[in-house]
């Protein structure tokens, strides 16, 4: 098969795959969630299998423990989070107005004097801006809450996902071996190398960054709650989850926590400094211990490319798209780097040798 036909084959295959995802996007969530869960837990099953535990027994133990932990979280944490989300959405307009007033109190009098004749006009836009920002943030929180509850209460997600994860985890190695046997003989080693790089990138981010997010979420939630910050559990867990996208979790969590601390503790600078220190310590641990040990440099995904993938796939496929965005972005990153390396070694980049150019022009080759 010629190179051109191979390219067309894979392009058409990718388009068909994306088309199927788009058509079936409404029913894919429990299956994709089960696949992601199985991929995340596969190293644990492999470790148990190496220690003489049969694969079926290891899978049963892992999925059983996961269901137990999930039920405990569902019973203990979700009601508290729901209550905090509702109260935070109610108080957000007042918080925003207090922050605006606090900001105005720090503005030098000379600057305020420039607007003394327009003080009412200045206060009006600030209040309107605060109200709009609070309304927007409140609507976002309400939509997240309602969407989260729909997911948590979804029969398919609760029942089908563990079943899919069980079968995928139990048959994972056999499926990989079967797919490997289908590879074309002429390109088997190249495909294996690319698949290994894709797996490394996906594992580094999904397993590594997922563990980092879980650790940071627990750390922030516990520390902020112990510091007495209102909605500390909500802000801490939210910052941990958003850390899946580099820098976003720290920025969003820091802004909400410090803003809440200013309104709640002002003028107690000590407690405000404690909240700032919690995020500073969290970022220090992430940058110097968690990410280097759990993620390392194997991902190869630029933060901008990652954010674009999450937004694009989320827009096209909803929550399912956000689940598959990182694996697809990791795979595309590996394939693009492979194609670029081949291009840099090709005559298209290197150009035609001088002697061959002379022949083509009718000259004499030296």
N, C-alpha and C positions, 0 to 999 in steps of 0.2 A: 504494500500500500504506500503511495507517495506521501510526502510530507504534507502537501496541500490537502489531500483527502483525509489524513489523520487530523489535521487542524479542524477541518469542517466537521468531522465526526464528533470531536470533543466539544466544539462550540454548540452544535445542535443538541448534544446530550445535556450540556449544562442548561441550555434554554428550556428543554423539555422538563428537566428536574425543577427549575425555578417555576415553570408554569404549573406543574403538579402541586408544588408547595402553595402557590397562590390559590389554586382551585380548592385545595383541601385544607386551607389554613384554619377553618373553623373547627375541625375535628382533630387536628394534629397535636394539640397541647399535651394531653396525657401521654402520648407516645414519645414525643420529643423529650418531655420531662423525664420519662422513664429511661430513655436512652442516655440522657445527660447524667442521671443519677447512677446508672450502671457504669458509665465511663469513669465517674468520679470515685466509685467504690471498688473498681476492679483491682487496684494495687493491694487493697486489704484482702480480697479474696485470693489473690496470688500468694500473698504472704502466708495466709492460713493453709493454703494448699501445699506450700513448701514444708510446712510443719506437720505434714501427714494427716491433715484434715480433708476429707473428701470434698470435692467442689460443691456438690449438692448441699452437704451439711454446712459448709462455709457460707454459701449463698443464703441458706435459710436463717442462719444466725445473724448475718449482716442485715438482711432485710427486716427481720424481726426486731432487732435493736433499733433500726431506723424508724420503724413504725411506732415503737414505744416512745422514743424521744420526741417524735413529731406530735404524738397525742398529748404528751406532757406539756410541750410548748403551746399546743392549741388550747389546752385547758387553763394553763397558768398565765401565759404571757399575752395571748391575743386579746382577751377581755381588757387587760390593763392598757395595752396599746390602743385599742378602740376608744377607751375612755379618754386617754391623753390626746388622741388625734382630734376628737370632738371638741374638747376644751381648748386645745391650742388654736383650732380654727376660730372659735368664738373670741378668744382673747387677742388674736393677732392684730385686729384693727387698733385696739388700745395700745398694744405694744409698739406698733409702728408710729402712732402719734406721740407717745412718750419719747421714743428715740429721736423723732424730729425736733421736739422741744429741747431735748438734751443737747442735740447738735447745735441748735440756735443759741443755747446758753454759752457755748464755747466760742462762738464767732466774735471776733474783736468788735468793740463798740464803734471804732472808726469805719469798719465795714458795714455795720448795721446803720450807721448814720447816713451812708450813701443812699439807703433805701428808706429813710425815715418818713418820707412823704408817701411811700408806697408800702408801708408796713402791712396794711390790710391786704393789699394785692399780693404781698409776699406770703403772708400767712395762708391766704386762700389757696394758692397753687400747691403749697406744701401739704396742706390738709387733704386737698383733692388727690395729690399724688400718693400720699400715705393710704388714703381710702382705697384708691384703685389697686395699689400694690397689695394691700391686705385682702381685698376681694379676690384678686387673681390667685394669691397664694392659698387662700381658703378654699377656693373652688378646686385648685389642684389637689390639696389635701383630701377634700371630700371625694374627688374622683378616684384618688389612689385608694382611699379606704373602701369605697363601694366596690371598686374593681378587685381589691384584695379579698374582700369578703366573698365576692362572687367566686373567686378562685378557690378560697378555702372551703366554701360550702359546696363547690361543684362535685357532684357524684362521680363524674368521670375522673377528675384529678385525684380524688381520694382513693378510688377503688382500682381504676385501670393502671395508674402510674406505678404502684408497687408491684402489680402483676407483670407489667412490661419490664420493669427493672429486674425482677426476679429471673425471668426467662433470659433476658439479655445478659445478665451477669453470670448465670449458670452456663450459657452456651457461648460466651464471648470468645474464648480461645478457639473453639471449633469453628466459629464463623470466620475468624481471621484466617485460619488455615484453609478454609474452603475458598474464600475470596482469593487468597494467594495462589491457589491451584488454577484459577481462571486467568491469571496474568499471561499476556502474550510472551512467548519464549524469548523473542528477540530483544524485548525491552524490559524483561523481568527485573534485572538488577537496578536499572534506572528508576523504575516505578517503586521498587522497594526502598531505594534511597530517599526518594521524594516522600513516600508514605511515612518513613521513619522520621524525617524532618518535620512533616506536618504533625505527627503524633507528639514529637518533642515540644513543638510550639503550643499545641493545644493543651497538652498535659501541664506544661509550665504555667499557662495562664488559668485554665479551668480549675485544675487541682491546686496549684500553688497560690494563685491570686484568690481563689475561693476560700482557701484556708486563712489567708491574710485578712480577707474581709470579715470572716467569722471571728477571728481573734481580735481585730480592731473593734468590731461592733460590741463584743462582750466587754472589752476594756473600757471603751468610751461610756457605755451604758452603766456599768458598775461604778466607775469613778465619778461620773456626773451625778448619778443618783446619790452616792455617798456625800458628795459636796453639797447636796440640798438643792440642786438646780431644778426649777420647774420643768417638767417634760424631759428630764434627763434620760429616761429609758428610750423614749421616742427619738430624741435627737441623736443619742449615741448609737442605737441600732441603725438608724437611717444613715449616719455618717459611715458606718462600717459597710453597709450594703452598697452605698454609692462609691466606695473605694474600689469597686470592681472596675471603674473607669479612673485611670490615674489622675490624681490631683483634685478631681471633682468632689470626692467624699470629704477630704480635708477642708476644702474651700467652703462648701455648703454647710457642713457640720460646724466649722469654726464660726461662720457668719451667724448662724442661728443660735448657737450656744453663747457666744459672746454678746450678741444682741439681747438675748433673754437675761443673761447675767447683769448687763447694764441696767435693764429695767427693774429687775428683781432686787439686786444688791446695792445699787447706787445710794450713797457715795462710799460704800465699803470697798475700797480698792483691793483689800486682801482677798476677798472672795472672788472678785473679778479676776485677779491675778491667778487664783487657783484654777479657775476654768480655763484660762489661757494656757497655764502650765500643763493641764491635762492633755490638751491637743498638741502642745509642743513635745511632750514625752511620747505621745502616740506616734507622731511623725518621726521622731528620733528612732523609736523601736522599729517602725516599718522600714525606714530607709537604711538602717544599719544592721538589722538582724533578720526581720521577717522576710522582706522581699529578697535580699541576697541569698538566704538559705532556702526558701520555699519556691521562689520564682526563678532567681538567677538571671542570666542573660540569654536564656534559650527562647524567649518568646518572639523577639524581633518584630513587635508591633508598635508602631509609633502611636502615641496617645491621640493625635489628630485623626489618624486612620481608624483607630479603634472607635472614637466617638462618632465619626461619620458612619461607620458600619452599624453601630447600635441605632443611630437615628434613622438611617435608610431602611434597615430591615424591620425596625419597629414600626415605621410608617407603612411599609408594604404588607407586613404579615402580623402586626400587632405584637402581643406578648411572645408568641411562638418565634417571631422574627428576632426578638431580643435574645432568646435562648440560642438560636443558631447563628447569630451575628458573629460572635467571637470565633467559633470553629471555622466558619466560612472565611472570615478575615484572615485567620491564621493560615488556612490552606491557600488562599489566594496570594498571601505574602510569600509563601514558599515557592509557589509556581511562578510568580513574577520574578523573584530573585533567580530562579533556575533559567527562565527565558532570557533574562538580562545577561546572565553569565554566558549563555550560548551565543547571544547576539554580540557580546564583546570579543568572542573568539571567531566570529564569522567574517567572511570577506565583505559583507555589507558594512561592517564597522571598520575593519582593518584596511579595506580598499584593495584594488587589484594591483599586484606587483608591477613594477616598472616595465619589466621585460614583456609581460603579457599585454600591457597597454601598448607597447610598441608594435607587437604583432597585430593587435586589433586595428591599429592605425596604418598598417602597411609598412611599418618600419622594420629595421633589422634588429633582431634580439641579440644583445651582447652577452 
